[in-house]
Amino acid sequence: MRHFVYFSQSARTSGNFSSDDLMGAGRLDIAIHVIINAFFLSHKLRDDVVLHLIFYGNPDPPKHIEIHVNEETQLSKKDVAGLIKKILYKYKPGQKTEAVPGCFVEKKSFLDVINSLSAEGKDIFIMDEAGIPLRDAKIQKESVFVIGDHEGFPQKELKRLKKKFNLVSVGPKIYFASQVVTLINNELDLRGL
């Protein structure tokens, strides 16, 4: 199973945002593109991906949304924003809640999510332009790829991550976060992971 962790410094942490103004909702438009590129293939959904969205925007950060696609998950490209709203509205303080089948929400920090995945024995790869090329990286089947939004990661957390985990780059150009997800999915598909 491949895991993606997408971090957003500004994405809304409650469901009270307008689906017509996703940029004004802390750039939730970026998160939506990440979801689409993580799960959607032509004519089917990927079932080999777990996506972790970490939102640090107002009014109640942090929020950790975890999405697993299974036969009960209702994921439509037309209403990903509606899905995020529904998940955030179902948040219950102090617990991890399955908001809709395969989609969970809880209050959990960026570092706590990364450390939990690492404690499960998964290899962690931090996407960074100074990292080794993705094509040269030794990647195991249970790997985690950590991607930041257009603002990047908080500097304090980034320093800790760089000391502890592998830095990997998708190439000499800077891509949108959603494009990075596509490039990683493609590389793992080519490797049969």
ZARO-778150 format. One record per residue: residue number from 1; residue in one letter; z, y, x of N, C-alpha, C, O in turn. Coordinates in pm, whole numbers. Layout:
ZARO-778150
+-----+--------+--------+---------+--------+--------+----------+---------+--------+---------+--------+--------+---------+--------+
| num | residu |   n_up | n_north | n_east |  ca_up | ca_north | ca_east |   c_up | c_north | c_east |   o_up | o_north | o_east |
+-----+--------+--------+---------+--------+--------+----------+---------+--------+---------+--------+--------+---------+--------+
| NUM |      A |      Z |       Y |      X |      Z |        Y |       X |      Z |       Y |      X |      Z |       Y |      X |
...
+-----+--------+--------+---------+--------+--------+----------+---------+--------+---------+--------+--------+---------+--------+
***
This chain:
ZARO-778150
+-----+--------+--------+---------+--------+--------+----------+---------+--------+---------+--------+--------+---------+--------+
| num | residu |   n_up | n_north | n_east |  ca_up | ca_north | ca_east |   c_up | c_north | c_east |   o_up | o_north | o_east |
+-----+--------+--------+---------+--------+--------+----------+---------+--------+---------+--------+--------+---------+--------+
|   1 |      M |      0 |    -118 |     85 |      0 |        0 |       0 |      0 |     124 |     89 |     80 |     134 |    182 |
|   2 |      R |    -88 |     216 |     62 |    -90 |      342 |     136 |    -15 |     449 |     57 |    -24 |     456 |    -66 |
|   3 |      H |     58 |     531 |    129 |    135 |      638 |      66 |     85 |     772 |    118 |     57 |     789 |    236 |
|   4 |      F |     74 |     866 |     26 |     47 |     1004 |      63 |    166 |    1088 |     18 |    217 |    1070 |    -92 |
|   5 |      V |    209 |    1179 |    104 |    312 |     1276 |      68 |    245 |    1412 |     78 |    200 |    1452 |    185 |
|   6 |      Y |    240 |    1482 |    -34 |    183 |     1616 |     -35 |    297 |    1715 |    -57 |    371 |    1706 |   -155 |
|   7 |      F |    311 |    1810 |     36 |    417 |     1910 |      27 |    359 |    2044 |    -14 |    259 |    2090 |     42 |
|   8 |      S |    422 |    2108 |   -113 |    384 |     2244 |    -154 |    507 |    2333 |   -155 |    605 |    2305 |   -224 |
|   9 |      Q |    499 |    2439 |    -78 |    608 |     2537 |     -71 |    626 |    2613 |   -202 |    736 |    2657 |   -233 |
|  10 |      S |    516 |    2628 |   -279 |    523 |     2719 |    -394 |    495 |    2656 |   -530 |    508 |    2726 |   -631 |
|  11 |      A |    459 |    2529 |   -538 |    426 |     2468 |    -668 |    547 |    2472 |   -762 |    660 |    2446 |   -721 |
|  12 |      R |    520 |    2504 |   -888 |    625 |     2515 |    -990 |    706 |    2386 |  -1000 |    652 |    2276 |   -986 |
|  13 |      T |    834 |    2402 |  -1025 |    924 |     2287 |   -1036 |    976 |    2269 |  -1178 |   1077 |    2201 |  -1200 |
|  14 |      S |    908 |    2329 |  -1273 |    936 |     2302 |   -1415 |    802 |    2298 |  -1487 |    701 |    2345 |  -1435 |
|  15 |      G |    803 |    2242 |  -1607 |    679 |     2227 |   -1682 |    634 |    2351 |  -1757 |    533 |    2347 |  -1827 |
|  16 |      N |    707 |    2460 |  -1744 |    671 |     2581 |   -1821 |    573 |    2669 |  -1744 |    604 |    2782 |  -1707 |
|  17 |      F |    454 |    2616 |  -1723 |    346 |     2693 |   -1661 |    222 |    2681 |  -1748 |    211 |    2588 |  -1829 |
|  18 |      S |    132 |    2774 |  -1733 |      9 |     2772 |   -1811 |    -97 |    2689 |  -1739 |   -123 |    2710 |  -1621 |
|  19 |      S |   -156 |    2596 |  -1810 |   -263 |     2515 |   -1754 |   -388 |    2598 |  -1728 |   -480 |    2554 |  -1658 |
|  20 |      D |   -391 |    2719 |  -1784 |   -504 |     2808 |   -1762 |   -487 |    2894 |  -1637 |   -580 |    2964 |  -1598 |
|  21 |      D |   -369 |    2891 |  -1575 |   -344 |     2970 |   -1455 |   -272 |    2885 |  -1351 |   -156 |    2911 |  -1318 |
|  22 |      L |   -340 |    2785 |  -1300 |   -278 |     2693 |   -1205 |   -255 |    2758 |  -1069 |   -163 |    2719 |   -997 |
|  23 |      M |   -336 |    2855 |  -1033 |   -313 |     2928 |    -908 |   -184 |    3007 |   -919 |   -108 |    3017 |   -823 |
|  24 |      G |   -159 |    3064 |  -1036 |    -38 |     3140 |   -1060 |     86 |    3054 |  -1075 |    198 |    3104 |  -1077 |
|  25 |      A |     66 |    2923 |  -1086 |    178 |     2829 |   -1098 |    210 |    2770 |   -960 |    247 |    2653 |   -949 |
|  26 |      G |    195 |    2852 |   -857 |    228 |     2806 |    -722 |    120 |    2718 |   -662 |    149 |    2627 |   -584 |
|  27 |      R |     -3 |    2746 |   -698 |   -119 |     2671 |    -648 |   -115 |    2524 |   -688 |   -145 |    2434 |   -609 |
|  28 |      L |    -77 |    2501 |   -814 |    -83 |     2365 |    -866 |   -225 |    2311 |   -869 |   -246 |    2190 |   -879 |
|  29 |      D |   -323 |    2400 |   -861 |   -462 |     2355 |    -854 |   -483 |    2265 |   -732 |   -560 |    2169 |   -739 |
|  30 |      I |   -416 |    2296 |   -621 |   -429 |     2214 |    -501 |   -368 |    2076 |   -527 |   -428 |    1974 |   -492 |
|  31 |      A |   -251 |    2072 |   -587 |   -186 |     1944 |    -618 |   -275 |    1859 |   -709 |   -283 |    1738 |   -692 |
|  32 |      I |   -341 |    1921 |   -804 |   -429 |     1849 |    -896 |   -545 |    1786 |   -820 |   -581 |    1671 |   -845 |
|  33 |      H |   -604 |    1861 |   -728 |   -714 |     1806 |    -648 |   -666 |    1692 |   -559 |   -739 |    1595 |   -537 |
|  34 |      V |   -543 |    1702 |   -508 |   -486 |     1593 |    -428 |   -472 |    1467 |   -515 |   -507 |    1358 |   -470 |
|  35 |      I |   -422 |    1482 |   -636 |   -408 |     1367 |    -726 |   -545 |    1304 |   -753 |   -559 |    1182 |   -745 |
|  36 |      I |   -643 |    1385 |   -785 |   -777 |     1333 |    -814 |   -833 |    1258 |   -693 |   -886 |    1148 |   -709 |
|  37 |      N |   -821 |    1316 |   -574 |   -877 |     1252 |    -455 |   -796 |    1132 |   -407 |   -848 |    1046 |   -337 |
|  38 |      A |   -669 |    1126 |   -444 |   -587 |     1011 |    -407 |   -621 |     889 |   -492 |   -621 |     777 |   -440 |
|  39 |      F |   -650 |     908 |   -621 |   -660 |      795 |    -712 |   -799 |     765 |   -768 |   -828 |     650 |   -799 |
|  40 |      F |   -885 |     864 |   -782 |  -1009 |      842 |    -854 |  -1123 |     795 |   -765 |  -1151 |     854 |   -661 |
|  41 |      L |  -1186 |     687 |   -807 |  -1311 |      637 |    -750 |  -1415 |     645 |   -861 |  -1381 |     674 |   -976 |
|  42 |      S |  -1537 |     619 |   -830 |  -1639 |      616 |    -934 |  -1610 |     500 |  -1028 |  -1612 |     384 |   -987 |
|  43 |      H |  -1584 |     531 |  -1152 |  -1564 |      432 |   -1260 |  -1434 |     353 |  -1253 |  -1419 |     255 |  -1327 |
|  44 |      K |  -1339 |     392 |  -1166 |  -1210 |      322 |   -1168 |  -1105 |     404 |  -1093 |  -1135 |     503 |  -1028 |
|  45 |      L |   -981 |     358 |  -1106 |   -869 |      420 |   -1036 |   -822 |     328 |   -924 |   -828 |     206 |   -935 |
|  46 |      R |   -775 |     389 |   -816 |   -718 |      311 |    -705 |   -580 |     260 |   -747 |   -501 |     333 |   -807 |
|  47 |      D |   -552 |     136 |   -716 |   -418 |       81 |    -740 |   -347 |      50 |   -609 |   -243 |     -16 |   -607 |
|  48 |      D |   -405 |      97 |   -497 |   -348 |       71 |    -365 |   -284 |     196 |   -305 |   -260 |     202 |   -184 |
|  49 |      V |   -256 |     297 |   -389 |   -202 |      425 |    -343 |    -73 |     458 |   -419 |    -63 |     436 |   -539 |
|  50 |      V |     24 |     512 |   -346 |    140 |      576 |    -407 |    136 |     720 |   -358 |    127 |     745 |   -238 |
|  51 |      L |    143 |     812 |   -451 |    138 |      954 |    -416 |    274 |    1017 |   -443 |    332 |    1001 |   -551 |
|  52 |      H |    324 |    1088 |   -342 |    450 |     1161 |    -354 |    417 |    1310 |   -347 |    362 |    1357 |   -247 |
|  53 |      L |    452 |    1383 |   -451 |    433 |     1527 |    -453 |    570 |    1591 |   -436 |    663 |    1560 |   -511 |
|  54 |      I |    584 |    1678 |   -339 |    711 |     1747 |    -316 |    686 |    1895 |   -343 |    609 |    1960 |   -273 |
|  55 |      F |    753 |    1948 |   -445 |    735 |     2087 |    -485 |    862 |    2167 |   -455 |    973 |    2126 |   -489 |
|  56 |      Y |    842 |    2282 |   -389 |    954 |     2369 |    -353 |    947 |    2506 |   -422 |   1018 |    2598 |   -382 |
|  57 |      G |    863 |    2522 |   -523 |    851 |     2649 |    -592 |    963 |    2672 |   -692 |   1053 |    2589 |   -706 |
|  58 |      N |    958 |    2784 |   -761 |   1056 |     2819 |    -864 |   1036 |    2733 |   -987 |    927 |    2680 |  -1004 |
|  59 |      P |   1133 |    2715 |  -1071 |   1266 |     2775 |   -1068 |   1375 |    2681 |  -1016 |   1490 |    2724 |  -1001 |
|  60 |      D |   1343 |    2552 |   -988 |   1448 |     2455 |    -959 |   1408 |    2357 |   -847 |   1400 |    2237 |   -871 |
|  61 |      P |   1383 |    2408 |   -726 |   1340 |     2318 |    -619 |   1456 |    2237 |   -564 |   1572 |    2273 |   -587 |
|  62 |      P |   1430 |    2130 |   -495 |   1300 |     2064 |    -480 |   1279 |    1961 |   -592 |   1375 |    1913 |   -653 |
|  63 |      K |   1154 |    1929 |   -616 |   1120 |     1822 |    -710 |   1028 |    1725 |   -638 |    935 |    1764 |   -567 |
|  64 |      H |   1056 |    1597 |   -658 |    976 |     1488 |    -602 |    914 |    1413 |   -718 |    984 |    1357 |   -802 |
|  65 |      I |    782 |    1414 |   -723 |    707 |     1338 |    -824 |    641 |    1222 |   -751 |    575 |    1241 |   -649 |
|  66 |      E |    659 |    1103 |   -804 |    601 |      982 |    -744 |    509 |     918 |   -846 |    549 |     892 |   -959 |
|  67 |      I |    385 |     894 |   -805 |    285 |      838 |    -897 |    231 |     707 |   -841 |    182 |     700 |   -728 |
|  68 |      H |    241 |     600 |   -924 |    182 |      469 |    -897 |     86 |     442 |  -1011 |    124 |     458 |  -1127 |
|  69 |      V |    -33 |     403 |   -983 |   -127 |      369 |   -1090 |   -113 |     222 |  -1122 |   -119 |     137 |  -1033 |
|  70 |      N |    -93 |     193 |  -1249 |    -94 |       55 |   -1297 |   -168 |      52 |  -1430 |   -219 |     155 |  -1473 |
|  71 |      E |   -175 |     -63 |  -1494 |   -254 |      -75 |   -1617 |   -201 |      13 |  -1730 |   -274 |      39 |  -1825 |
|  72 |      E |    -76 |      57 |  -1722 |    -19 |      143 |   -1827 |    -33 |     292 |  -1797 |    -16 |     374 |  -1887 |
|  73 |      T |    -64 |     328 |  -1672 |    -72 |      469 |   -1635 |   -192 |     534 |  -1702 |   -305 |     485 |  -1692 |
|  74 |      Q |   -166 |     643 |  -1769 |   -273 |      716 |   -1835 |   -306 |     839 |  -1751 |   -241 |     943 |  -1761 |
|  75 |      L |   -408 |     824 |  -1668 |   -447 |      930 |   -1577 |   -590 |     969 |  -1608 |   -682 |     887 |  -1600 |
|  76 |      S |   -609 |    1094 |  -1645 |   -741 |     1145 |   -1680 |   -771 |    1268 |  -1596 |   -687 |    1359 |  -1587 |
|  77 |      K |   -889 |    1273 |  -1535 |   -926 |     1390 |   -1455 |   -923 |    1518 |  -1538 |   -902 |    1627 |  -1485 |
|  78 |      K |   -945 |    1504 |  -1667 |   -951 |     1622 |   -1754 |   -814 |    1685 |  -1778 |   -807 |    1804 |  -1812 |
|  79 |      D |   -706 |    1609 |  -1761 |   -575 |     1664 |   -1793 |   -468 |    1628 |  -1692 |   -358 |    1585 |  -1730 |
|  80 |      V |   -497 |    1643 |  -1564 |   -396 |     1619 |   -1461 |   -285 |    1724 |  -1472 |   -168 |    1692 |  -1452 |
|  81 |      A |   -322 |    1848 |  -1503 |   -221 |     1953 |   -1519 |   -124 |    1917 |  -1631 |     -3 |    1936 |  -1618 |
|  82 |      G |   -176 |    1863 |  -1742 |    -91 |     1821 |   -1853 |      4 |    1709 |  -1811 |    119 |    1705 |  -1855 |
|  83 |      L |    -45 |    1619 |  -1727 |     40 |     1511 |   -1677 |    155 |    1568 |  -1592 |    270 |    1527 |  -1609 |
|  84 |      I |    124 |    1661 |  -1503 |    229 |     1723 |   -1420 |    331 |    1794 |  -1509 |    451 |    1781 |  -1487 |
|  85 |      K |    284 |    1869 |  -1609 |    376 |     1936 |   -1701 |    470 |    1837 |  -1768 |    591 |    1857 |  -1772 |
|  86 |      K |    411 |    1728 |  -1819 |    489 |     1626 |   -1889 |    594 |    1565 |  -1796 |    709 |    1546 |  -1835 |
|  87 |      I |    554 |    1534 |  -1673 |    647 |     1474 |   -1576 |    762 |    1570 |  -1548 |    878 |    1530 |  -1550 |
|  88 |      L |    729 |    1696 |  -1520 |    834 |     1794 |   -1488 |    927 |    1819 |  -1606 |   1047 |    1838 |  -1587 |
|  89 |      Y |    872 |    1820 |  -1729 |    957 |     1839 |   -1847 |   1055 |    1724 |  -1866 |   1164 |    1744 |  -1920 |
|  90 |      K |   1020 |    1604 |  -1821 |   1106 |     1487 |   -1840 |   1214 |    1474 |  -1733 |   1293 |    1380 |  -1737 |
|  91 |      Y |   1219 |    1567 |  -1637 |   1320 |     1563 |   -1532 |   1460 |    1563 |  -1593 |   1488 |    1640 |  -1685 |
|  92 |      K |   1548 |    1476 |  -1541 |   1688 |     1470 |   -1582 |   1773 |    1484 |  -1457 |   1758 |    1406 |  -1363 |
|  93 |      P |   1861 |    1583 |  -1454 |   1944 |     1605 |   -1335 |   2020 |    1479 |  -1294 |   2077 |    1408 |  -1377 |
|  94 |      G |   2019 |    1453 |  -1162 |   2098 |     1345 |   -1107 |   2037 |    1206 |  -1114 |   2102 |    1108 |  -1076 |
|  95 |      Q |   1913 |    1195 |  -1160 |   1854 |     1062 |   -1167 |   1704 |    1066 |  -1145 |   1639 |    1168 |  -1165 |
|  96 |      K |   1650 |     952 |  -1103 |   1505 |      935 |   -1092 |   1458 |     884 |  -1227 |   1502 |     778 |  -1273 |
|  97 |      T |   1370 |     958 |  -1291 |   1328 |      929 |   -1428 |   1182 |     890 |  -1432 |   1097 |     957 |  -1372 |
|  98 |      E |   1151 |     780 |  -1502 |   1010 |      746 |   -1524 |    964 |     828 |  -1645 |    995 |     795 |  -1759 |
|  99 |      A |    890 |     934 |  -1617 |    849 |     1029 |   -1720 |    740 |     970 |  -1809 |    745 |     985 |  -1931 |
| 100 |      V |    645 |     904 |  -1749 |    540 |      829 |   -1817 |    516 |     705 |  -1731 |    556 |     704 |  -1615 |
| 101 |      P |    453 |     601 |  -1785 |    436 |      480 |   -1705 |    374 |     507 |  -1567 |    265 |     564 |  -1555 |
| 102 |      G |    448 |     465 |  -1464 |    401 |      479 |   -1327 |    426 |     614 |  -1263 |    388 |     635 |  -1148 |
| 103 |      C |    489 |     707 |  -1336 |    512 |      843 |   -1285 |    660 |     879 |  -1296 |    719 |     876 |  -1404 |
| 104 |      F |    718 |     911 |  -1182 |    862 |      936 |   -1173 |    889 |    1077 |  -1124 |    806 |    1137 |  -1055 |
| 105 |      V |   1006 |    1130 |  -1159 |   1046 |     1263 |   -1112 |   1196 |    1259 |  -1079 |   1275 |    1194 |  -1148 |
| 106 |      E |   1231 |    1330 |   -973 |   1371 |     1342 |    -931 |   1384 |    1467 |   -844 |   1284 |    1524 |   -799 |
| 107 |      K |   1507 |    1506 |   -821 |   1536 |     1616 |    -729 |   1562 |    1551 |   -593 |   1665 |    1487 |   -573 |
| 108 |      K |   1467 |    1568 |   -501 |   1479 |     1506 |    -369 |   1401 |    1593 |   -271 |   1288 |    1633 |   -298 |
| 109 |      S |   1462 |    1621 |   -157 |   1400 |     1711 |     -60 |   1287 |    1642 |     16 |   1275 |    1519 |     18 |
| 110 |      F |   1205 |    1724 |     78 |   1093 |     1680 |     159 |   1139 |    1583 |    267 |   1084 |    1473 |    279 |
| 111 |      L |   1239 |    1622 |    346 |   1288 |     1535 |     453 |   1350 |    1406 |    399 |   1333 |    1300 |    460 |
| 112 |      D |   1420 |    1414 |    287 |   1479 |     1293 |     228 |   1371 |    1193 |    186 |   1388 |    1073 |    203 |
| 113 |      V |   1261 |    1242 |    131 |   1151 |     1153 |      92 |   1093 |    1086 |    216 |   1074 |     964 |    218 |
| 114 |      I |   1064 |    1166 |    320 |   1006 |     1111 |     444 |   1102 |    1009 |    507 |   1061 |     900 |    545 |
| 115 |      N |   1229 |    1046 |    517 |   1327 |      955 |     578 |   1345 |     827 |    498 |   1364 |     720 |    556 |
| 116 |      S |   1339 |     836 |    366 |   1348 |      715 |     281 |   1231 |     621 |    306 |   1249 |     499 |    318 |
| 117 |      L |   1112 |     676 |    315 |    993 |      594 |     341 |   1000 |     531 |    480 |    961 |     416 |    499 |
| 118 |      S |   1048 |     608 |    577 |   1064 |      557 |     713 |   1168 |     444 |    716 |   1149 |     344 |    785 |
| 119 |      A |   1276 |     461 |    642 |   1382 |      360 |     638 |   1332 |     229 |    575 |   1388 |     122 |    601 |
| 120 |      E |   1228 |     237 |    494 |   1167 |      117 |     435 |   1076 |      45 |    534 |   1017 |     -58 |    501 |
| 121 |      G |   1064 |     100 |    656 |    982 |       37 |     759 |    837 |      81 |    762 |    755 |      20 |    830 |
| 122 |      K |    805 |     185 |    689 |    668 |      235 |     687 |    643 |     327 |    807 |    731 |     403 |    847 |
| 123 |      D |    521 |     320 |    863 |    482 |      412 |     970 |    450 |     547 |    907 |    379 |     554 |    806 |
| 124 |      I |    501 |     653 |    966 |    481 |      788 |     914 |    383 |     862 |   1004 |    401 |     866 |   1126 |
| 125 |      F |    280 |     920 |    944 |    182 |     1001 |    1015 |    183 |    1142 |    956 |    156 |    1161 |    838 |
| 126 |      I |    212 |    1239 |   1041 |    212 |     1379 |     999 |     74 |    1435 |   1030 |     30 |    1432 |   1145 |
| 127 |      M |      7 |    1487 |    931 |   -126 |     1542 |     953 |   -110 |    1679 |   1019 |    -47 |    1769 |    964 |
| 128 |      D |   -167 |    1691 |   1139 |   -151 |     1812 |    1219 |   -274 |    1827 |   1307 |   -320 |    1730 |   1368 |
| 129 |      E |   -328 |    1947 |   1315 |   -451 |     1967 |    1393 |   -434 |    1933 |   1541 |   -533 |    1910 |   1610 |
| 130 |      A |   -310 |    1930 |   1590 |   -285 |     1895 |    1731 |   -264 |    1745 |   1751 |   -239 |    1701 |   1863 |
| 131 |      G |   -273 |    1667 |   1644 |   -248 |     1523 |    1654 |   -363 |    1446 |   1714 |   -471 |    1501 |   1739 |
| 132 |      I |   -339 |    1317 |   1737 |   -446 |     1231 |    1787 |   -547 |    1210 |   1675 |   -511 |    1219 |   1558 |
| 133 |      P |   -672 |    1181 |   1708 |   -772 |     1157 |    1602 |   -733 |    1039 |   1514 |   -688 |     935 |   1563 |
| 134 |      L |   -751 |    1054 |   1386 |   -722 |      949 |    1289 |   -791 |     819 |   1328 |   -733 |     711 |   1316 |
| 135 |      R |   -913 |     829 |   1373 |   -991 |      708 |    1408 |   -931 |     632 |   1525 |   -957 |     513 |   1540 |
| 136 |      D |   -852 |     699 |   1608 |   -789 |      634 |    1723 |   -647 |     585 |   1693 |   -587 |     515 |   1775 |
| 137 |      A |   -594 |     622 |   1578 |   -455 |      588 |    1545 |   -441 |     441 |   1508 |   -528 |     383 |   1442 |
| 138 |      K |   -331 |     381 |   1552 |   -298 |      244 |    1513 |   -224 |     252 |   1381 |   -109 |     296 |   1374 |
| 139 |      I |   -291 |     208 |   1277 |   -238 |      222 |    1142 |   -209 |      85 |   1084 |   -294 |      -4 |   1084 |
| 140 |      Q |    -88 |      69 |   1034 |    -46 |      -54 |     967 |    -79 |     -44 |    818 |   -111 |      63 |    767 |
| 141 |      K |    -70 |    -157 |    750 |   -100 |     -159 |     606 |     -4 |     -70 |    527 |    -47 |      -2 |    434 |
| 142 |      E |    124 |     -69 |    561 |    223 |       13 |     492 |    244 |     143 |    570 |    339 |     155 |    647 |
| 143 |      S |    155 |     239 |    549 |    164 |      365 |     621 |    173 |     482 |    524 |    132 |     475 |    409 |
| 144 |      V |    230 |     591 |    577 |    252 |      712 |     499 |    183 |     828 |    571 |    200 |     845 |    692 |
| 145 |      F |    107 |     907 |    496 |     37 |     1022 |     551 |     92 |    1147 |    484 |     87 |    1161 |    362 |
| 146 |      V |    145 |    1237 |    565 |    214 |     1356 |     515 |    121 |    1476 |    532 |     78 |    1508 |    642 |
| 147 |      I |     93 |    1543 |    420 |     -5 |     1651 |     416 |     59 |    1775 |    356 |    129 |    1766 |    255 |
| 148 |      G |     37 |    1889 |    419 |     88 |     2015 |     366 |    -17 |    2090 |    288 |   -136 |    2062 |    299 |
| 149 |      D |     28 |    2185 |    209 |    -65 |     2270 |     136 |   -119 |    2379 |    229 |   -104 |    2369 |    350 |
| 150 |      H |   -179 |    2481 |    174 |   -239 |     2589 |     252 |   -136 |    2669 |    333 |   -172 |    2740 |    427 |
| 151 |      E |     -7 |    2656 |    297 |    100 |     2725 |     371 |    162 |    2636 |    478 |    240 |    2684 |    560 |
| 152 |      G |    129 |    2508 |    478 |    185 |     2416 |     576 |    326 |    2372 |    540 |    371 |    2387 |    427 |
| 153 |      F |    395 |    2318 |    640 |    531 |     2269 |     621 |    632 |    2375 |    663 |    599 |    2463 |    743 |
| 154 |      P |    754 |    2369 |    609 |    859 |     2460 |     658 |    881 |    2433 |    807 |    888 |    2318 |    850 |
| 155 |      Q |    893 |    2539 |    886 |    901 |     2527 |    1032 |   1018 |    2441 |   1079 |   1002 |    2361 |   1171 |
| 156 |      K |   1133 |    2456 |   1016 |   1251 |     2378 |    1056 |   1225 |    2228 |   1038 |   1255 |    2148 |   1127 |
| 157 |      E |   1170 |    2191 |    923 |   1140 |     2051 |     897 |   1027 |    2001 |    987 |   1030 |    1887 |   1034 |
| 158 |      L |    927 |    2087 |   1012 |    814 |     2048 |    1095 |    860 |    2012 |   1236 |    811 |    1915 |   1294 |
| 159 |      K |    951 |    2088 |   1291 |   1003 |     2058 |    1426 |   1068 |    1920 |   1429 |   1048 |    1844 |   1524 |
| 160 |      R |   1145 |    1887 |   1326 |   1209 |     1755 |    1320 |   1105 |    1644 |   1307 |   1113 |    1541 |   1373 |
| 161 |      L |   1007 |    1667 |   1221 |    903 |     1566 |    1199 |    823 |    1540 |   1326 |    794 |    1425 |   1358 |
| 162 |      K |    788 |    1646 |   1397 |    707 |     1631 |    1518 |    780 |    1553 |   1626 |    716 |    1484 |   1706 |
| 163 |      K |    912 |    1562 |   1630 |    990 |     1488 |    1729 |   1000 |    1339 |   1694 |   1013 |    1255 |   1783 |
| 164 |      K |    994 |    1309 |   1566 |   1026 |     1174 |    1520 |    904 |    1088 |   1485 |    909 |     965 |   1498 |
| 165 |      F |    794 |    1151 |   1440 |    683 |     1075 |    1385 |    550 |    1106 |   1456 |    540 |    1201 |   1534 |
| 166 |      N |    450 |    1024 |   1426 |    316 |     1037 |    1485 |    241 |    1156 |   1426 |    242 |    1176 |   1305 |
| 167 |      L |    176 |    1234 |   1511 |     90 |     1343 |    1465 |    -55 |    1294 |   1469 |   -100 |    1240 |   1570 |
| 168 |      V |   -126 |    1313 |   1358 |   -263 |     1266 |    1347 |   -349 |    1378 |   1291 |   -304 |    1457 |   1208 |
| 169 |      S |   -474 |    1384 |   1338 |   -568 |     1486 |    1294 |   -693 |    1419 |   1237 |   -733 |    1311 |   1282 |
| 170 |      V |   -754 |    1483 |   1136 |   -879 |     1431 |    1081 |  -1001 |    1489 |   1152 |  -1114 |    1456 |   1118 |
| 171 |      G |   -979 |    1576 |   1250 |  -1091 |     1630 |    1326 |  -1071 |    1773 |   1365 |   -965 |    1830 |   1341 |
| 172 |      P |  -1172 |    1833 |   1426 |  -1160 |     1968 |    1481 |  -1163 |    2079 |   1376 |  -1131 |    2194 |   1408 |
| 173 |      K |  -1201 |    2049 |   1256 |  -1207 |     2149 |    1148 |  -1083 |    2137 |   1061 |  -1021 |    2031 |   1053 |
| 174 |      I |  -1047 |    2246 |    995 |   -936 |     2244 |     901 |   -994 |    2225 |    761 |  -1078 |    2302 |    716 |
| 175 |      Y |   -948 |    2119 |    694 |   -996 |     2084 |     561 |   -893 |    2117 |    455 |   -776 |    2140 |    485 |
| 176 |      F |   -938 |    2120 |    329 |   -845 |     2131 |     218 |   -759 |    2005 |    215 |   -803 |    1898 |    259 |
| 177 |      A |   -637 |    2017 |    163 |   -547 |     1902 |     155 |   -612 |    1786 |     80 |   -598 |    1671 |    121 |
| 178 |      S |   -681 |    1815 |    -28 |   -745 |     1708 |    -106 |   -856 |    1640 |    -27 |   -878 |    1520 |    -43 |
| 179 |      Q |   -925 |    1715 |     57 |  -1029 |     1655 |     140 |   -968 |    1564 |    246 |  -1025 |    1460 |    280 |
| 180 |      V |   -853 |    1602 |    298 |   -783 |     1519 |     396 |   -748 |    1385 |    332 |   -762 |    1280 |    396 |
| 181 |      V |   -703 |    1386 |    208 |   -672 |     1262 |     137 |   -797 |    1174 |    129 |   -789 |    1054 |    154 |
| 182 |      T |   -910 |    1233 |     96 |  -1036 |     1156 |      87 |  -1074 |    1097 |    221 |  -1114 |     980 |    229 |
| 183 |      L |  -1062 |    1175 |    329 |  -1097 |     1125 |     462 |  -1006 |    1009 |    503 |  -1053 |     911 |    562 |
| 184 |      I |   -877 |    1021 |    473 |   -784 |      912 |     507 |   -815 |     788 |    423 |   -821 |     677 |    476 |
| 185 |      N |   -836 |     806 |    293 |   -870 |      692 |     208 |   -995 |     621 |    261 |   -999 |     499 |    267 |
| 186 |      N |  -1095 |     699 |    300 |  -1219 |      641 |     353 |  -1192 |     562 |    481 |  -1242 |     451 |    497 |
| 187 |      E |  -1115 |     619 |    573 |  -1085 |      551 |     699 |  -1011 |     420 |    673 |  -1042 |     318 |    735 |
| 188 |      L |   -914 |     421 |    583 |   -838 |      300 |     553 |   -926 |     197 |    480 |   -912 |      77 |    503 |
| 189 |      D |  -1016 |     244 |    393 |  -1109 |      153 |     327 |  -1200 |      84 |    429 |  -1224 |     -36 |    420 |
| 190 |      L |  -1250 |     162 |    525 |  -1337 |      106 |     630 |  -1263 |       2 |    713 |  -1322 |     -97 |    757 |
| 191 |      R |  -1133 |      23 |    734 |  -1053 |      -72 |     812 |  -1003 |    -189 |    730 |   -946 |    -284 |    785 |
| 192 |      G |  -1023 |    -183 |    600 |   -974 |     -291 |     513 |   -824 |    -290 |    495 |   -765 |    -395 |    469 |
| 193 |      L |   -763 |    -173 |    508 |   -617 |     -161 |     492 |   -580 |    -115 |    352 |   -462 |    -100 |    321 |
+-----+--------+--------+---------+--------+--------+----------+---------+--------+---------+--------+--------+---------+--------+
***
